[in-house]
């Protein structure tokens, strides 16, 4: 599908999938609450986070999960300041190790100190995924998976549907996960047997392919979710 082709959110097309519609509404309510709550705060961090929520630079994502031990609804923001404005979210939903992630060299290392660090930072089934370093484990979708993992369930099997409201300075509005979050969700689908779906621009569920780690699969999902090979609607 070429960029811009097909009905957009709110346009004509098939009826919205009920789960995607519900999650889209949760994203909208969460973003509105973040803006409303941060207007009351006078700190520089609050002003900067509110600006991102109103314009670009912040993602708000919601998920509906039937994953055993981690079922339910989850919403998170890529901004830590904004995230705690969402009901039932706290700064401790993700551990610092999960949020910071690890660099590629340490993730590939078999040294005991790195194995211990990977265990502390790991998410999904058997803690088999560690987010890339530099704080990428604090992205909105990562915060959701971190919280699900920390609930203590096996994180294996079941289904997870994600609605993503990514307001990117580069791409504009997108329903896609970034490439590092895509890799995490691919690991969930391939190695944890979780059926992962992303809500597209018509509020329909698009599945993560089982061969999602092959070249071109990010672009393929982007075609189905946003209507073009790169994020942005």
MILUMMAR-911145 format. One record per residue: residue in three letters; x negated, y negated, z negated of N, C-alpha, C in turn. Coordinates in steps of 0.2 Angstrom, whole numbers, padded with zeros to 4 digits, always signed. Layout:
REM residues N
- ALA,X,Y,Z,X,Y,Z,X,Y,Z
...
END
This chain:
REM residues 233
- UNK,-0004,+0006,+0000,+0000,+0000,+0000,-0004,-0006,+0000
- UNK,-0003,-0011,+0004,-0007,-0017,+0005,-0005,-0021,-0001
- UNK,-0010,-0026,-0003,-0009,-0030,-0008,-0003,-0035,-0007
- UNK,+0001,-0035,-0012,+0007,-0039,-0011,+0013,-0036,-0008
- UNK,+0012,-0030,-0006,+0018,-0026,-0002,+0022,-0023,-0008
- UNK,+0029,-0023,-0007,+0033,-0019,-0012,+0036,-0024,-0017
- UNK,+0042,-0022,-0020,+0045,-0026,-0024,+0041,-0027,-0031
- UNK,+0041,-0033,-0033,+0037,-0035,-0039,+0042,-0034,-0045
- UNK,+0039,-0035,-0051,+0043,-0035,-0057,+0049,-0040,-0057
- UNK,+0055,-0037,-0058,+0061,-0042,-0058,+0064,-0042,-0051
- UNK,+0061,-0039,-0045,+0063,-0040,-0039,+0068,-0034,-0037
- UNK,+0070,-0033,-0031,+0074,-0027,-0029,+0069,-0021,-0028
- UNK,+0072,-0015,-0030,+0068,-0009,-0029,+0072,-0004,-0034
- UNK,+0069,+0002,-0035,+0072,+0007,-0039,+0073,+0004,-0046
- UNK,+0078,+0007,-0050,+0080,+0005,-0057,+0073,+0006,-0061
- UNK,+0072,+0002,-0066,+0066,+0002,-0070,+0066,+0009,-0074
- UNK,+0061,+0012,-0074,+0060,+0018,-0079,+0062,+0015,-0086
- UNK,+0066,+0019,-0090,+0068,+0016,-0097,+0062,+0015,-0101
- UNK,+0057,+0020,-0101,+0051,+0019,-0105,+0047,+0013,-0103
- UNK,+0046,+0013,-0097,+0042,+0007,-0094,+0045,+0000,-0096
- UNK,+0052,+0000,-0095,+0055,-0006,-0097,+0055,-0008,-0104
- UNK,+0055,-0003,-0108,+0055,-0004,-0116,+0048,-0006,-0117
- UNK,+0043,-0003,-0114,+0036,-0005,-0116,+0034,-0012,-0113
- UNK,+0037,-0014,-0107,+0036,-0020,-0105,+0039,-0026,-0109
- UNK,+0045,-0024,-0112,+0048,-0029,-0117,+0044,-0030,-0123
- UNK,+0041,-0024,-0125,+0037,-0024,-0131,+0031,-0029,-0130
- UNK,+0028,-0028,-0124,+0022,-0033,-0122,+0024,-0040,-0123
- UNK,+0030,-0041,-0119,+0032,-0048,-0119,+0033,-0051,-0126
- UNK,+0037,-0047,-0130,+0038,-0049,-0137,+0032,-0050,-0141
- UNK,+0027,-0046,-0140,+0021,-0046,-0144,+0017,-0053,-0142
- UNK,+0016,-0054,-0135,+0013,-0060,-0133,+0016,-0066,-0136
- UNK,+0023,-0066,-0135,+0026,-0072,-0138,+0025,-0073,-0145
- UNK,+0025,-0068,-0149,+0024,-0068,-0156,+0017,-0071,-0158
- UNK,+0012,-0068,-0154,+0005,-0070,-0155,+0004,-0078,-0154
- UNK,+0007,-0080,-0149,+0007,-0087,-0147,+0010,-0091,-0153
- UNK,+0016,-0089,-0155,+0020,-0092,-0160,+0016,-0092,-0167
- UNK,+0014,-0087,-0169,+0010,-0086,-0175,+0003,-0090,-0175
- UNK,+0000,-0090,-0169,-0006,-0094,-0169,-0006,-0101,-0169
- UNK,+0000,-0103,-0167,+0001,-0111,-0167,+0002,-0113,-0174
- UNK,+0003,-0109,-0179,+0003,-0111,-0186,-0004,-0111,-0189
- UNK,-0009,-0109,-0186,-0015,-0108,-0189,-0020,-0114,-0186
- UNK,-0024,-0116,-0190,-0028,-0122,-0188,-0035,-0121,-0186
- UNK,-0037,-0114,-0186,-0044,-0113,-0185,-0046,-0113,-0178
- UNK,-0053,-0114,-0176,-0055,-0113,-0170,-0053,-0107,-0166
- UNK,-0054,-0101,-0170,-0053,-0095,-0167,-0046,-0094,-0165
- UNK,-0041,-0096,-0170,-0034,-0096,-0168,-0032,-0100,-0162
- UNK,-0035,-0106,-0161,-0034,-0110,-0155,-0036,-0107,-0149
- UNK,-0042,-0104,-0149,-0045,-0100,-0143,-0041,-0094,-0141
- UNK,-0039,-0090,-0146,-0035,-0084,-0145,-0028,-0086,-0142
- UNK,-0025,-0092,-0145,-0019,-0094,-0142,-0019,-0096,-0135
- UNK,-0025,-0100,-0133,-0026,-0102,-0127,-0026,-0096,-0122
- UNK,-0030,-0091,-0124,-0030,-0084,-0120,-0023,-0081,-0119
- UNK,-0020,-0081,-0125,-0013,-0078,-0124,-0008,-0082,-0120
- UNK,-0009,-0088,-0119,-0005,-0092,-0115,-0007,-0092,-0108
- UNK,-0013,-0091,-0107,-0016,-0092,-0100,-0019,-0086,-0098
- UNK,-0026,-0085,-0098,-0029,-0079,-0096,-0035,-0077,-0101
- UNK,-0037,-0071,-0100,-0042,-0069,-0105,-0040,-0064,-0110
- UNK,-0033,-0062,-0110,-0031,-0058,-0116,-0026,-0052,-0112
- UNK,-0027,-0046,-0115,-0023,-0041,-0113,-0018,-0039,-0119
- UNK,-0012,-0037,-0117,-0008,-0035,-0122,-0005,-0028,-0119
- UNK,-0006,-0023,-0123,-0003,-0016,-0120,+0001,-0013,-0125
- UNK,+0006,-0009,-0123,+0010,-0005,-0127,+0010,+0003,-0124
- UNK,+0011,+0007,-0129,+0011,+0014,-0127,+0016,+0018,-0131
- UNK,+0019,+0023,-0127,+0024,+0028,-0130,+0021,+0034,-0130
- UNK,+0020,+0038,-0136,+0016,+0044,-0136,+0020,+0049,-0139
- UNK,+0019,+0055,-0136,+0022,+0062,-0139,+0016,+0066,-0141
- UNK,+0010,+0063,-0141,+0004,+0067,-0143,+0005,+0070,-0150
- UNK,+0004,+0076,-0151,+0005,+0079,-0158,+0000,+0076,-0163
- UNK,+0003,+0074,-0169,-0001,+0070,-0174,-0001,+0063,-0173
- UNK,+0000,+0061,-0167,-0001,+0053,-0165,+0005,+0051,-0161
- UNK,+0011,+0053,-0162,+0017,+0051,-0159,+0019,+0045,-0161
- UNK,+0023,+0042,-0157,+0026,+0035,-0158,+0025,+0030,-0153
- UNK,+0026,+0023,-0155,+0025,+0018,-0151,+0019,+0014,-0154
- UNK,+0015,+0011,-0150,+0009,+0007,-0152,+0009,+0001,-0147
- UNK,+0007,-0005,-0150,+0005,-0011,-0146,-0001,-0014,-0149
- UNK,-0005,-0016,-0144,-0011,-0019,-0147,-0014,-0025,-0142
- UNK,-0018,-0029,-0144,-0021,-0035,-0140,-0028,-0034,-0140
- UNK,-0031,-0036,-0135,-0038,-0036,-0134,-0042,-0041,-0139
- UNK,-0038,-0046,-0141,-0041,-0051,-0146,-0040,-0048,-0153
- UNK,-0045,-0048,-0157,-0044,-0046,-0164,-0040,-0051,-0168
- UNK,-0041,-0057,-0167,-0037,-0063,-0170,-0030,-0062,-0168
- UNK,-0028,-0060,-0162,-0021,-0060,-0160,-0019,-0053,-0162
- UNK,-0023,-0048,-0162,-0020,-0041,-0164,-0017,-0041,-0171
- UNK,-0020,-0044,-0176,-0017,-0043,-0182,-0010,-0047,-0183
- UNK,-0008,-0051,-0178,-0002,-0055,-0178,+0004,-0050,-0176
- UNK,+0002,-0044,-0173,+0007,-0039,-0171,+0009,-0035,-0177
- UNK,+0016,-0034,-0178,+0018,-0031,-0184,+0015,-0024,-0184
- UNK,+0013,-0021,-0190,+0010,-0015,-0191,+0003,-0014,-0189
- UNK,+0000,-0019,-0187,-0007,-0019,-0185,-0012,-0022,-0190
- UNK,-0017,-0019,-0191,-0022,-0022,-0196,-0029,-0021,-0193
- UNK,-0034,-0025,-0196,-0041,-0025,-0193,-0044,-0018,-0194
- UNK,-0041,-0014,-0198,-0044,-0007,-0199,-0041,-0002,-0195
- UNK,-0037,-0003,-0191,-0034,+0002,-0186,-0039,+0005,-0182
- UNK,-0044,+0002,-0180,-0050,+0004,-0177,-0056,+0003,-0182
- UNK,-0061,+0008,-0182,-0067,+0007,-0186,-0071,+0003,-0182
- UNK,-0076,+0000,-0186,-0081,-0004,-0182,-0085,+0000,-0177
- UNK,-0087,+0006,-0179,-0090,+0010,-0174,-0086,+0012,-0168
- UNK,-0080,+0013,-0169,-0076,+0014,-0163,-0076,+0007,-0158
- UNK,-0075,+0002,-0162,-0074,-0005,-0158,-0080,-0006,-0154
- UNK,-0086,-0006,-0158,-0092,-0008,-0154,-0094,-0003,-0149
- UNK,-0093,+0004,-0150,-0095,+0009,-0145,-0103,+0010,-0145
- UNK,-0106,+0013,-0140,-0113,+0014,-0140,-0115,+0014,-0133
- UNK,-0122,+0012,-0132,-0124,+0011,-0126,-0125,+0018,-0122
- UNK,-0126,+0018,-0116,-0127,+0024,-0112,-0132,+0029,-0114
- UNK,-0138,+0026,-0116,-0144,+0030,-0118,-0142,+0033,-0124
- UNK,-0139,+0030,-0129,-0138,+0033,-0135,-0132,+0038,-0135
- UNK,-0127,+0037,-0130,-0122,+0042,-0129,-0124,+0048,-0126
- UNK,-0130,+0048,-0122,-0133,+0054,-0119,-0138,+0057,-0123
- UNK,-0140,+0054,-0129,-0145,+0057,-0133,-0142,+0063,-0137
- UNK,-0147,+0068,-0138,-0145,+0074,-0142,-0148,+0073,-0149
- UNK,-0151,+0068,-0151,-0155,+0067,-0157,-0149,+0066,-0163
- UNK,-0151,+0069,-0168,-0146,+0070,-0174,-0143,+0063,-0176
- UNK,-0147,+0058,-0176,-0144,+0051,-0178,-0139,+0049,-0173
- UNK,-0140,+0050,-0167,-0135,+0048,-0162,-0129,+0053,-0162
- UNK,-0130,+0059,-0163,-0125,+0064,-0164,-0120,+0062,-0169
- UNK,-0123,+0060,-0175,-0119,+0057,-0181,-0115,+0051,-0179
- UNK,-0119,+0047,-0175,-0116,+0040,-0173,-0110,+0041,-0169
- UNK,-0111,+0046,-0164,-0106,+0048,-0159,-0099,+0051,-0163
- UNK,-0101,+0055,-0168,-0095,+0058,-0172,-0091,+0052,-0175
- UNK,-0095,+0047,-0178,-0092,+0041,-0181,-0088,+0037,-0176
- UNK,-0090,+0036,-0170,-0087,+0032,-0165,-0082,+0035,-0161
- UNK,-0082,+0042,-0161,-0078,+0046,-0156,-0070,+0045,-0157
- UNK,-0067,+0046,-0152,-0060,+0046,-0151,-0057,+0052,-0147
- UNK,-0051,+0053,-0147,-0048,+0058,-0143,-0049,+0065,-0146
- UNK,-0047,+0070,-0143,-0048,+0077,-0146,-0056,+0079,-0147
- UNK,-0057,+0081,-0153,-0064,+0083,-0155,-0069,+0077,-0154
- UNK,-0066,+0071,-0155,-0070,+0065,-0155,-0075,+0065,-0148
- UNK,-0072,+0068,-0143,-0076,+0069,-0137,-0078,+0063,-0133
- UNK,-0074,+0057,-0134,-0075,+0051,-0130,-0078,+0046,-0135
- UNK,-0084,+0042,-0133,-0086,+0036,-0136,-0086,+0031,-0131
- UNK,-0083,+0025,-0133,-0083,+0019,-0129,-0090,+0016,-0127
- UNK,-0090,+0013,-0122,-0097,+0010,-0120,-0098,+0005,-0125
- UNK,-0104,+0003,-0126,-0106,-0002,-0130,-0104,-0009,-0129
- UNK,-0106,-0014,-0133,-0104,-0021,-0132,-0097,-0023,-0134
- UNK,-0094,-0019,-0138,-0087,-0020,-0140,-0081,-0018,-0136
- UNK,-0083,-0014,-0131,-0077,-0012,-0126,-0072,-0008,-0130
- UNK,-0074,-0005,-0135,-0069,-0001,-0139,-0064,-0005,-0142
- UNK,-0064,-0012,-0142,-0059,-0016,-0144,-0054,-0018,-0139
- UNK,-0055,-0016,-0133,-0050,-0018,-0128,-0043,-0015,-0130
- UNK,-0038,-0018,-0128,-0031,-0016,-0130,-0029,-0009,-0130
- UNK,-0031,-0006,-0124,-0029,+0001,-0123,-0033,+0006,-0128
- UNK,-0040,+0003,-0129,-0044,+0007,-0134,-0042,+0006,-0141
- UNK,-0039,+0001,-0143,-0037,+0000,-0150,-0031,+0005,-0151
- UNK,-0027,+0006,-0146,-0021,+0010,-0146,-0024,+0017,-0147
- UNK,-0029,+0019,-0143,-0031,+0026,-0144,-0035,+0027,-0150
- UNK,-0039,+0022,-0152,-0042,+0022,-0159,-0037,+0024,-0164
- UNK,-0032,+0020,-0164,-0027,+0020,-0170,-0024,+0027,-0170
- UNK,-0022,+0030,-0164,-0019,+0036,-0163,-0024,+0042,-0166
- UNK,-0030,+0041,-0164,-0035,+0046,-0166,-0036,+0046,-0174
- UNK,-0036,+0040,-0177,-0037,+0039,-0184,-0031,+0041,-0188
- UNK,-0025,+0042,-0185,-0019,+0045,-0188,-0020,+0052,-0191
- UNK,-0026,+0056,-0188,-0028,+0062,-0190,-0025,+0068,-0186
- UNK,-0022,+0067,-0181,-0019,+0072,-0176,-0024,+0075,-0172
- UNK,-0023,+0080,-0169,-0027,+0084,-0165,-0029,+0080,-0158
- UNK,-0024,+0075,-0156,-0025,+0072,-0150,-0026,+0076,-0144
- UNK,-0022,+0081,-0144,-0022,+0086,-0138,-0015,+0088,-0136
- UNK,-0014,+0087,-0130,-0007,+0089,-0127,-0002,+0083,-0128
- UNK,+0004,+0084,-0126,+0009,+0079,-0126,+0008,+0074,-0120
- UNK,+0011,+0068,-0121,+0012,+0063,-0116,+0010,+0056,-0118
- UNK,+0007,+0052,-0114,+0006,+0045,-0116,+0008,+0041,-0110
- UNK,+0013,+0036,-0111,+0014,+0031,-0106,+0012,+0024,-0108
- UNK,+0008,+0021,-0104,+0006,+0014,-0105,+0008,+0009,-0101
- UNK,+0010,+0003,-0104,+0012,-0003,-0100,+0007,-0008,-0102
- UNK,+0003,-0010,-0097,-0003,-0015,-0098,-0001,-0022,-0095
- UNK,-0002,-0027,-0099,-0001,-0034,-0097,-0008,-0037,-0098
- UNK,-0012,-0036,-0092,-0019,-0039,-0092,-0019,-0046,-0088
- UNK,-0021,-0051,-0092,-0021,-0058,-0089,-0028,-0059,-0088
- UNK,-0031,-0058,-0082,-0038,-0058,-0081,-0040,-0065,-0078
- UNK,-0046,-0067,-0080,-0048,-0073,-0076,-0050,-0072,-0069
- UNK,-0052,-0066,-0068,-0055,-0064,-0061,-0049,-0062,-0057
- UNK,-0044,-0058,-0059,-0039,-0054,-0055,-0032,-0057,-0056
- UNK,-0031,-0061,-0061,-0024,-0064,-0062,-0021,-0058,-0066
- UNK,-0014,-0058,-0065,-0010,-0053,-0069,-0011,-0046,-0066
- UNK,-0012,-0041,-0070,-0012,-0034,-0068,-0009,-0029,-0073
- UNK,-0007,-0024,-0070,-0005,-0018,-0075,-0010,-0013,-0075
- UNK,-0016,-0014,-0073,-0021,-0009,-0073,-0025,-0009,-0080
- UNK,-0028,-0003,-0081,-0033,-0003,-0086,-0040,-0005,-0083
- UNK,-0045,-0008,-0087,-0051,-0010,-0084,-0055,-0003,-0083
- UNK,-0060,-0003,-0079,-0064,+0003,-0077,-0066,+0007,-0084
- UNK,-0068,+0004,-0089,-0070,+0008,-0095,-0064,+0011,-0098
- UNK,-0058,+0007,-0099,-0052,+0010,-0102,-0050,+0016,-0097
- UNK,-0050,+0015,-0091,-0048,+0020,-0086,-0052,+0027,-0087
- UNK,-0059,+0026,-0089,-0063,+0032,-0090,-0061,+0035,-0096
- UNK,-0059,+0031,-0101,-0056,+0034,-0108,-0050,+0038,-0106
- UNK,-0045,+0035,-0103,-0039,+0038,-0101,-0040,+0044,-0097
- UNK,-0045,+0044,-0092,-0046,+0050,-0088,-0049,+0056,-0093
- UNK,-0053,+0054,-0097,-0055,+0059,-0102,-0049,+0062,-0106
- UNK,-0044,+0058,-0108,-0038,+0061,-0111,-0035,+0066,-0107
- UNK,-0034,+0064,-0101,-0030,+0068,-0096,-0034,+0075,-0094
- UNK,-0040,+0074,-0093,-0044,+0080,-0091,-0046,+0085,-0097
- UNK,-0048,+0082,-0102,-0051,+0086,-0107,-0047,+0087,-0114
- UNK,-0042,+0083,-0114,-0037,+0084,-0120,-0030,+0086,-0118
- UNK,-0029,+0087,-0111,-0023,+0089,-0109,-0017,+0085,-0111
- UNK,-0019,+0078,-0111,-0013,+0073,-0112,-0011,+0071,-0105
- UNK,-0004,+0071,-0104,-0002,+0068,-0098,-0001,+0061,-0099
- UNK,-0005,+0057,-0095,-0006,+0050,-0095,-0003,+0047,-0089
- UNK,+0002,+0042,-0091,+0005,+0038,-0086,+0004,+0031,-0087
- UNK,+0004,+0027,-0081,+0003,+0020,-0081,+0009,+0017,-0078
- UNK,+0012,+0012,-0081,+0018,+0009,-0078,+0016,+0004,-0072
- UNK,+0019,+0005,-0067,+0017,+0001,-0061,+0021,-0006,-0060
- UNK,+0020,-0010,-0055,+0023,-0016,-0054,+0031,-0016,-0053
- UNK,+0034,-0010,-0052,+0041,-0009,-0051,+0043,-0005,-0058
- UNK,+0039,-0005,-0063,+0041,-0002,-0069,+0043,+0006,-0068
- UNK,+0039,+0009,-0064,+0039,+0016,-0063,+0033,+0019,-0066
- UNK,+0033,+0025,-0068,+0027,+0029,-0071,+0023,+0032,-0066
- UNK,+0016,+0030,-0066,+0011,+0033,-0061,+0006,+0037,-0065
- UNK,+0006,+0043,-0063,+0001,+0048,-0067,-0006,+0047,-0065
- UNK,-0010,+0048,-0070,-0017,+0049,-0070,-0019,+0056,-0066
- UNK,-0022,+0056,-0061,-0023,+0062,-0057,-0028,+0066,-0062
- UNK,-0028,+0073,-0061,-0032,+0077,-0065,-0039,+0077,-0062
- UNK,-0040,+0074,-0056,-0047,+0073,-0053,-0049,+0066,-0054
- UNK,-0047,+0063,-0059,-0047,+0055,-0059,-0055,+0053,-0060
- UNK,-0059,+0058,-0061,-0066,+0056,-0062,-0070,+0056,-0055
- UNK,-0066,+0057,-0050,-0069,+0057,-0043,-0070,+0050,-0040
- UNK,-0074,+0049,-0036,-0075,+0042,-0033,-0068,+0040,-0029
- UNK,-0066,+0034,-0030,-0061,+0031,-0027,-0054,+0032,-0031
- UNK,-0054,+0036,-0036,-0048,+0037,-0040,-0046,+0031,-0044
- UNK,-0050,+0026,-0046,-0048,+0020,-0049,-0044,+0016,-0044
- UNK,-0047,+0015,-0038,-0044,+0011,-0033,-0037,+0014,-0031
- UNK,-0037,+0021,-0031,-0030,+0024,-0029,-0025,+0023,-0034
- UNK,-0027,+0023,-0041,-0022,+0021,-0046,-0020,+0014,-0045
- UNK,-0025,+0010,-0043,-0024,+0002,-0043,-0019,+0001,-0037
- UNK,-0019,+0005,-0032,-0015,+0004,-0026,-0008,+0006,-0028
- UNK,-0007,+0011,-0033,+0000,+0013,-0035,+0002,+0008,-0040
- UNK,-0002,+0005,-0044,+0000,+0001,-0050,+0001,-0006,-0048
- UNK,-0004,-0009,-0045,-0004,-0016,-0043,-0002,-0017,-0036
- UNK,-0003,-0012,-0031,-0001,-0014,-0024,-0007,-0015,-0020
- UNK,-0014,-0014,-0022,-0020,-0015,-0019,-0025,-0012,-0022
- UNK,-0031,-0011,-0019,-0037,-0007,-0021,-0041,-0011,-0027
- UNK,-0039,-0017,-0028,-0042,-0020,-0034,-0037,-0023,-0039
- UNK,-0038,-0024,-0045,-0032,-0026,-0049,-0030,-0033,-0047
- UNK,-0024,-0034,-0049,-0020,-0041,-0047,-0014,-0040,-0043
- UNK,-0009,-0043,-0045,-0002,-0043,-0042,-0001,-0049,-0038
END
